[in-house]
Amino acid sequence: MTDFKDRERGEEAKYAFDEETSFKIAARANRLVGEWAAEKMGLTAEETDAYKKSVVQADFEEAGHEDVIRKLVGDLTQAGCDVGEAEVRSKLAECNVEARRQFMSGNN
């Protein structure tokens, strides 16, 4: 019985760790793509910091990346940038890979 409880606790701890890791990687990717978008829009350093935070916040609206993509496409379009949804999706995928690389190398 103790072995089963120990295994159960271990699985719960692993699940919590995996969820936390996924959250950190997603937040880092959102900051990276926010920085890219801010550069496209010509924002100042202070505006860029605030914008990256707003992109991270946008990800809390719904599961998945659609909320972030909508925000980025809308903001870029409003700023007069010629960037389509496909380019935003591609950049977000690229940022996800970079965020995972950074996290796994210990740059968190």
VMD Tcl script that builds the backbone (N, CA, C; Angstrom):
set m [mol new atoms 324]
animate dup $m
set s [atomselect $m all]
$s set {name element resname resid chain x y z} {
  {N N MET 1 A 0.818 -1.192 0.000}
  {CA C MET 1 A 0.000 0.000 0.000}
  {C C MET 1 A 0.864 1.260 0.000}
  {N N THR 2 A 1.939 1.236 0.775}
  {CA C THR 2 A 2.834 2.391 0.836}
  {C C THR 2 A 3.490 2.629 -0.516}
  {N N ASP 3 A 3.880 1.559 -1.220}
  {CA C ASP 3 A 4.492 1.714 -2.537}
  {C C ASP 3 A 3.547 2.405 -3.511}
  {N N PHE 4 A 2.280 2.028 -3.461}
  {CA C PHE 4 A 1.297 2.646 -4.338}
  {C C PHE 4 A 1.146 4.134 -4.023}
  {N N LYS 5 A 1.062 4.469 -2.736}
  {CA C LYS 5 A 0.937 5.876 -2.336}
  {C C LYS 5 A 2.183 6.669 -2.734}
  {N N ASP 6 A 3.361 6.072 -2.565}
  {CA C ASP 6 A 4.602 6.736 -2.960}
  {C C ASP 6 A 4.627 6.974 -4.465}
  {N N ARG 7 A 4.202 5.980 -5.219}
  {CA C ARG 7 A 4.170 6.120 -6.671}
  {C C ARG 7 A 3.172 7.207 -7.071}
  {N N GLU 8 A 2.023 7.224 -6.405}
  {CA C GLU 8 A 1.011 8.226 -6.692}
  {C C GLU 8 A 1.536 9.637 -6.405}
  {N N ARG 9 A 2.201 9.811 -5.282}
  {CA C ARG 9 A 2.790 11.118 -4.944}
  {C C ARG 9 A 3.856 11.511 -5.960}
  {N N GLY 10 A 4.642 10.532 -6.384}
  {CA C GLY 10 A 5.675 10.793 -7.386}
  {C C GLY 10 A 5.080 11.239 -8.706}
  {N N GLU 11 A 4.002 10.590 -9.128}
  {CA C GLU 11 A 3.327 10.968 -10.373}
  {C C GLU 11 A 2.724 12.363 -10.269}
  {N N GLU 12 A 2.144 12.674 -9.114}
  {CA C GLU 12 A 1.571 14.010 -8.918}
  {C C GLU 12 A 2.659 15.078 -8.948}
  {N N ALA 13 A 3.791 14.793 -8.346}
  {CA C ALA 13 A 4.906 15.747 -8.342}
  {C C ALA 13 A 5.446 15.940 -9.752}
  {N N LYS 14 A 5.547 14.861 -10.509}
  {CA C LYS 14 A 6.035 14.950 -11.896}
  {C C LYS 14 A 5.066 15.766 -12.743}
  {N N TYR 15 A 3.781 15.528 -12.573}
  {CA C TYR 15 A 2.778 16.273 -13.322}
  {C C TYR 15 A 2.878 17.771 -13.010}
  {N N ALA 16 A 2.984 18.102 -11.729}
  {CA C ALA 16 A 3.106 19.505 -11.323}
  {C C ALA 16 A 4.365 20.136 -11.911}
  {N N PHE 17 A 5.466 19.402 -11.895}
  {CA C PHE 17 A 6.720 19.901 -12.451}
  {C C PHE 17 A 6.583 20.127 -13.960}
  {N N ASP 18 A 5.975 19.163 -14.657}
  {CA C ASP 18 A 5.795 19.293 -16.103}
  {C C ASP 18 A 4.906 20.483 -16.453}
  {N N GLU 19 A 3.846 20.687 -15.685}
  {CA C GLU 19 A 2.953 21.818 -15.929}
  {C C GLU 19 A 3.673 23.147 -15.690}
  {N N GLU 20 A 4.447 23.219 -14.635}
  {CA C GLU 20 A 5.196 24.435 -14.333}
  {C C GLU 20 A 6.220 24.732 -15.429}
  {N N THR 21 A 6.890 23.687 -15.891}
  {CA C THR 21 A 7.870 23.837 -16.969}
  {C C THR 21 A 7.192 24.336 -18.242}
  {N N SER 22 A 6.061 23.744 -18.596}
  {CA C SER 22 A 5.324 24.169 -19.790}
  {C C SER 22 A 4.896 25.630 -19.680}
  {N N PHE 23 A 4.442 26.020 -18.500}
  {CA C PHE 23 A 4.027 27.408 -18.286}
  {C C PHE 23 A 5.205 28.360 -18.477}
  {N N LYS 24 A 6.347 28.021 -17.886}
  {CA C LYS 24 A 7.522 28.888 -17.996}
  {C C LYS 24 A 8.001 29.015 -19.443}
  {N N ILE 25 A 7.983 27.918 -20.166}
  {CA C ILE 25 A 8.411 27.942 -21.569}
  {C C ILE 25 A 7.440 28.773 -22.399}
  {N N ALA 26 A 6.141 28.601 -22.181}
  {CA C ALA 26 A 5.140 29.377 -22.927}
  {C C ALA 26 A 5.276 30.874 -22.627}
  {N N ALA 27 A 5.475 31.217 -21.362}
  {CA C ALA 27 A 5.631 32.628 -20.997}
  {C C ALA 27 A 6.878 33.222 -21.649}
  {N N ARG 28 A 7.967 32.458 -21.656}
  {CA C ARG 28 A 9.206 32.925 -22.294}
  {C C ARG 28 A 8.988 33.104 -23.792}
  {N N ALA 29 A 8.313 32.163 -24.431}
  {CA C ALA 29 A 8.038 32.269 -25.871}
  {C C ALA 29 A 7.175 33.490 -26.154}
  {N N ASN 30 A 6.196 33.742 -25.303}
  {CA C ASN 30 A 5.334 34.919 -25.493}
  {C C ASN 30 A 6.126 36.211 -25.342}
  {N N ARG 31 A 7.059 36.244 -24.397}
  {CA C ARG 31 A 7.915 37.435 -24.255}
  {C C ARG 31 A 8.775 37.624 -25.500}
  {N N LEU 32 A 9.322 36.528 -26.012}
  {CA C LEU 32 A 10.174 36.625 -27.206}
  {C C LEU 32 A 9.386 37.104 -28.418}
  {N N VAL 33 A 8.198 36.562 -28.627}
  {CA C VAL 33 A 7.401 36.985 -29.783}
  {C C VAL 33 A 6.879 38.403 -29.571}
  {N N GLY 34 A 6.633 38.773 -28.322}
  {CA C GLY 34 A 6.236 40.152 -28.023}
  {C C GLY 34 A 7.349 41.133 -28.338}
  {N N GLU 35 A 8.579 40.726 -28.040}
  {CA C GLU 35 A 9.733 41.577 -28.355}
  {C C GLU 35 A 9.881 41.745 -29.865}
  {N N TRP 36 A 9.684 40.661 -30.599}
  {CA C TRP 36 A 9.741 40.709 -32.060}
  {C C TRP 36 A 8.683 41.668 -32.606}
  {N N ALA 37 A 7.456 41.542 -32.106}
  {CA C ALA 37 A 6.364 42.396 -32.580}
  {C C ALA 37 A 6.625 43.857 -32.210}
  {N N ALA 38 A 7.126 44.088 -31.005}
  {CA C ALA 38 A 7.424 45.450 -30.569}
  {C C ALA 38 A 8.469 46.092 -31.477}
  {N N GLU 39 A 9.454 45.308 -31.869}
  {CA C GLU 39 A 10.483 45.810 -32.788}
  {C C GLU 39 A 9.856 46.173 -34.132}
  {N N LYS 40 A 8.953 45.316 -34.618}
  {CA C LYS 40 A 8.262 45.586 -35.890}
  {C C LYS 40 A 7.454 46.883 -35.807}
  {N N MET 41 A 6.877 47.139 -34.625}
  {CA C MET 41 A 6.038 48.328 -34.445}
  {C C MET 41 A 6.847 49.565 -34.086}
  {N N GLY 42 A 8.144 49.401 -33.862}
  {CA C GLY 42 A 9.003 50.540 -33.554}
  {C C GLY 42 A 8.804 51.102 -32.161}
  {N N LEU 43 A 8.504 50.238 -31.196}
  {CA C LEU 43 A 8.279 50.701 -29.826}
  {C C LEU 43 A 9.602 51.014 -29.126}
  {N N THR 44 A 9.533 51.891 -28.144}
  {CA C THR 44 A 10.716 52.224 -27.339}
  {C C THR 44 A 11.001 51.062 -26.380}
  {N N ALA 45 A 12.121 51.145 -25.684}
  {CA C ALA 45 A 12.496 50.082 -24.744}
  {C C ALA 45 A 11.449 49.922 -23.648}
  {N N GLU 46 A 10.970 51.032 -23.106}
  {CA C GLU 46 A 9.954 50.974 -22.051}
  {C C GLU 46 A 8.648 50.411 -22.588}
  {N N GLU 47 A 8.263 50.859 -23.775}
  {CA C GLU 47 A 7.033 50.357 -24.403}
  {C C GLU 47 A 7.166 48.866 -24.717}
  {N N THR 48 A 8.365 48.453 -25.122}
  {CA C THR 48 A 8.600 47.050 -25.430}
  {C C THR 48 A 8.427 46.188 -24.188}
  {N N ASP 49 A 8.974 46.621 -23.062}
  {CA C ASP 49 A 8.813 45.868 -21.815}
  {C C ASP 49 A 7.334 45.717 -21.462}
  {N N ALA 50 A 6.598 46.788 -21.549}
  {CA C ALA 50 A 5.165 46.752 -21.239}
  {C C ALA 50 A 4.428 45.863 -22.237}
  {N N TYR 51 A 4.813 45.939 -23.497}
  {CA C TYR 51 A 4.136 45.149 -24.528}
  {C C TYR 51 A 4.382 43.656 -24.323}
  {N N LYS 52 A 5.616 43.286 -23.995}
  {CA C LYS 52 A 5.921 41.867 -23.750}
  {C C LYS 52 A 5.049 41.337 -22.616}
  {N N LYS 53 A 4.863 42.131 -21.574}
  {CA C LYS 53 A 4.006 41.718 -20.452}
  {C C LYS 53 A 2.562 41.562 -20.899}
  {N N SER 54 A 2.114 42.454 -21.779}
  {CA C SER 54 A 0.730 42.365 -22.248}
  {C C SER 54 A 0.508 41.123 -23.110}
  {N N VAL 55 A 1.538 40.710 -23.840}
  {CA C VAL 55 A 1.427 39.483 -24.648}
  {C C VAL 55 A 1.331 38.267 -23.730}
  {N N VAL 56 A 2.139 38.243 -22.678}
  {CA C VAL 56 A 2.070 37.146 -21.706}
  {C C VAL 56 A 0.678 37.115 -21.080}
  {N N GLN 57 A 0.149 38.276 -20.700}
  {CA C GLN 57 A -1.196 38.357 -20.104}
  {C C GLN 57 A -2.276 37.875 -21.067}
  {N N ALA 58 A -2.108 38.171 -22.347}
  {CA C ALA 58 A -3.103 37.766 -23.344}
  {C C ALA 58 A -3.251 36.254 -23.404}
  {N N ASP 59 A -2.194 35.534 -23.059}
  {CA C ASP 59 A -2.228 34.072 -23.139}
  {C C ASP 59 A -3.128 33.460 -22.072}
  {N N PHE 60 A -3.568 34.241 -21.097}
  {CA C PHE 60 A -4.441 33.717 -20.048}
  {C C PHE 60 A -5.915 33.735 -20.443}
  {N N GLU 61 A -6.228 34.303 -21.599}
  {CA C GLU 61 A -7.630 34.424 -22.012}
  {C C GLU 61 A -8.257 33.078 -22.352}
  {N N GLU 62 A -7.506 32.195 -23.008}
  {CA C GLU 62 A -8.025 30.877 -23.376}
  {C C GLU 62 A -6.859 29.915 -23.562}
  {N N ALA 63 A -7.168 28.648 -23.584}
  {CA C ALA 63 A -6.129 27.637 -23.769}
  {C C ALA 63 A -5.572 27.727 -25.193}
  {N N GLY 64 A -4.307 27.419 -25.341}
  {CA C GLY 64 A -3.685 27.462 -26.656}
  {C C GLY 64 A -3.112 28.834 -26.969}
  {N N HIS 65 A -2.680 28.988 -28.198}
  {CA C HIS 65 A -2.000 30.212 -28.612}
  {C C HIS 65 A -2.885 31.168 -29.405}
  {N N GLU 66 A -4.132 30.799 -29.646}
  {CA C GLU 66 A -4.992 31.627 -30.505}
  {C C GLU 66 A -5.190 33.033 -29.948}
  {N N ASP 67 A -5.282 33.162 -28.626}
  {CA C ASP 67 A -5.464 34.480 -28.021}
  {C C ASP 67 A -4.248 35.365 -28.258}
  {N N VAL 68 A -3.066 34.785 -28.174}
  {CA C VAL 68 A -1.826 35.540 -28.419}
  {C C VAL 68 A -1.730 35.922 -29.892}
  {N N ILE 69 A -2.056 34.995 -30.760}
  {CA C ILE 69 A -1.991 35.272 -32.204}
  {C C ILE 69 A -2.959 36.389 -32.581}
  {N N ARG 70 A -4.176 36.341 -32.045}
  {CA C ARG 70 A -5.148 37.408 -32.322}
  {C C ARG 70 A -4.625 38.765 -31.865}
  {N N LYS 71 A -4.048 38.793 -30.669}
  {CA C LYS 71 A -3.508 40.051 -30.134}
  {C C LYS 71 A -2.399 40.583 -31.036}
  {N N LEU 72 A -1.457 39.713 -31.363}
  {CA C LEU 72 A -0.320 40.150 -32.171}
  {C C LEU 72 A -0.755 40.629 -33.550}
  {N N VAL 73 A -1.599 39.858 -34.218}
  {CA C VAL 73 A -2.058 40.249 -35.553}
  {C C VAL 73 A -2.816 41.575 -35.477}
  {N N GLY 74 A -3.685 41.711 -34.492}
  {CA C GLY 74 A -4.444 42.952 -34.336}
  {C C GLY 74 A -3.552 44.147 -34.065}
  {N N ASP 75 A -2.601 43.978 -33.151}
  {CA C ASP 75 A -1.700 45.083 -32.806}
  {C C ASP 75 A -0.795 45.458 -33.973}
  {N N LEU 76 A -0.276 44.460 -34.652}
  {CA C LEU 76 A 0.612 44.730 -35.795}
  {C C LEU 76 A -0.156 45.399 -36.932}
  {N N THR 77 A -1.374 44.942 -37.180}
  {CA C THR 77 A -2.206 45.544 -38.226}
  {C C THR 77 A -2.533 46.994 -37.876}
  {N N GLN 78 A -2.917 47.218 -36.619}
  {CA C GLN 78 A -3.251 48.567 -36.169}
  {C C GLN 78 A -2.046 49.505 -36.274}
  {N N ALA 79 A -0.848 48.964 -36.075}
  {CA C ALA 79 A 0.373 49.777 -36.162}
  {C C ALA 79 A 0.824 49.978 -37.607}
  {N N GLY 80 A 0.104 49.388 -38.549}
  {CA C GLY 80 A 0.436 49.571 -39.961}
  {C C GLY 80 A 1.551 48.665 -40.457}
  {N N CYS 81 A 1.834 47.601 -39.734}
  {CA C CYS 81 A 2.875 46.652 -40.144}
  {C C CYS 81 A 2.277 45.648 -41.116}
  {N N ASP 82 A 3.022 45.324 -42.147}
  {CA C ASP 82 A 2.560 44.370 -43.150}
  {C C ASP 82 A 2.969 42.961 -42.722}
  {N N VAL 83 A 2.285 42.443 -41.705}
  {CA C VAL 83 A 2.583 41.126 -41.162}
  {C C VAL 83 A 1.270 40.360 -41.089}
  {N N GLY 84 A 1.255 39.187 -41.711}
  {CA C GLY 84 A 0.043 38.387 -41.709}
  {C C GLY 84 A 0.025 37.344 -40.603}
  {N N GLU 85 A -1.107 36.688 -40.474}
  {CA C GLU 85 A -1.281 35.666 -39.444}
  {C C GLU 85 A -0.281 34.520 -39.606}
  {N N ALA 86 A -0.010 34.121 -40.846}
  {CA C ALA 86 A 0.930 33.019 -41.086}
  {C C ALA 86 A 2.326 33.364 -40.571}
  {N N GLU 87 A 2.743 34.608 -40.782}
  {CA C GLU 87 A 4.061 35.025 -40.299}
  {C C GLU 87 A 4.102 35.053 -38.773}
  {N N VAL 88 A 3.019 35.500 -38.150}
  {CA C VAL 88 A 2.951 35.522 -36.687}
  {C C VAL 88 A 3.002 34.100 -36.142}
  {N N ARG 89 A 2.246 33.186 -36.744}
  {CA C ARG 89 A 2.268 31.783 -36.309}
  {C C ARG 89 A 3.667 31.184 -36.445}
  {N N SER 90 A 4.308 31.474 -37.554}
  {CA C SER 90 A 5.662 30.965 -37.796}
  {C C SER 90 A 6.638 31.507 -36.757}
  {N N LYS 91 A 6.546 32.794 -36.480}
  {CA C LYS 91 A 7.445 33.412 -35.504}
  {C C LYS 91 A 7.179 32.865 -34.105}
  {N N LEU 92 A 5.921 32.636 -33.767}
  {CA C LEU 92 A 5.592 32.077 -32.456}
  {C C LEU 92 A 6.154 30.661 -32.320}
  {N N ALA 93 A 6.055 29.873 -33.372}
  {CA C ALA 93 A 6.624 28.519 -33.343}
  {C C ALA 93 A 8.137 28.586 -33.159}
  {N N GLU 94 A 8.771 29.508 -33.856}
  {CA C GLU 94 A 10.214 29.711 -33.727}
  {C C GLU 94 A 10.579 30.132 -32.302}
  {N N CYS 95 A 9.779 31.012 -31.732}
  {CA C CYS 95 A 10.024 31.479 -30.363}
  {C C CYS 95 A 9.808 30.363 -29.346}
  {N N ASN 96 A 8.867 29.469 -29.613}
  {CA C ASN 96 A 8.660 28.321 -28.730}
  {C C ASN 96 A 9.894 27.428 -28.698}
  {N N VAL 97 A 10.486 27.206 -29.854}
  {CA C VAL 97 A 11.701 26.393 -29.922}
  {C C VAL 97 A 12.833 27.088 -29.166}
  {N N GLU 98 A 12.985 28.381 -29.385}
  {CA C GLU 98 A 14.049 29.141 -28.709}
  {C C GLU 98 A 13.813 29.177 -27.198}
  {N N ALA 99 A 12.567 29.355 -26.779}
  {CA C ALA 99 A 12.251 29.386 -25.344}
  {C C ALA 99 A 12.587 28.051 -24.690}
  {N N ARG 100 A 12.252 26.964 -25.353}
  {CA C ARG 100 A 12.570 25.623 -24.818}
  {C C ARG 100 A 14.089 25.438 -24.729}
  {N N ARG 101 A 14.802 25.893 -25.763}
  {CA C ARG 101 A 16.257 25.772 -25.771}
  {C C ARG 101 A 16.848 26.557 -24.602}
  {N N GLN 102 A 16.382 27.789 -24.434}
  {CA C GLN 102 A 16.877 28.622 -23.344}
  {C C GLN 102 A 16.575 28.002 -21.985}
  {N N PHE 103 A 15.368 27.486 -21.830}
  {CA C PHE 103 A 14.966 26.886 -20.554}
  {C C PHE 103 A 15.818 25.651 -20.249}
  {N N MET 104 A 16.004 24.813 -21.244}
  {CA C MET 104 A 16.747 23.573 -21.032}
  {C C MET 104 A 18.237 23.834 -20.790}
  {N N SER 105 A 18.742 24.959 -21.310}
  {CA C SER 105 A 20.154 25.271 -21.087}
  {C C SER 105 A 20.366 26.001 -19.767}
  {N N GLY 106 A 19.264 26.241 -19.060}
  {CA C GLY 106 A 19.385 26.861 -17.740}
  {C C GLY 106 A 19.345 28.359 -17.731}
  {N N ASN 107 A 18.991 28.968 -18.824}
  {CA C ASN 107 A 18.905 30.436 -18.901}
  {C C ASN 107 A 17.523 30.905 -18.490}
  {N N ASN 108 A 17.036 30.465 -17.358}
  {CA C ASN 108 A 15.698 30.874 -16.936}
  {C C ASN 108 A 15.870 31.775 -15.774}
}
mol reanalyze $m
mol bondsrecalc $m
mol representation Tube
mol addrep $m
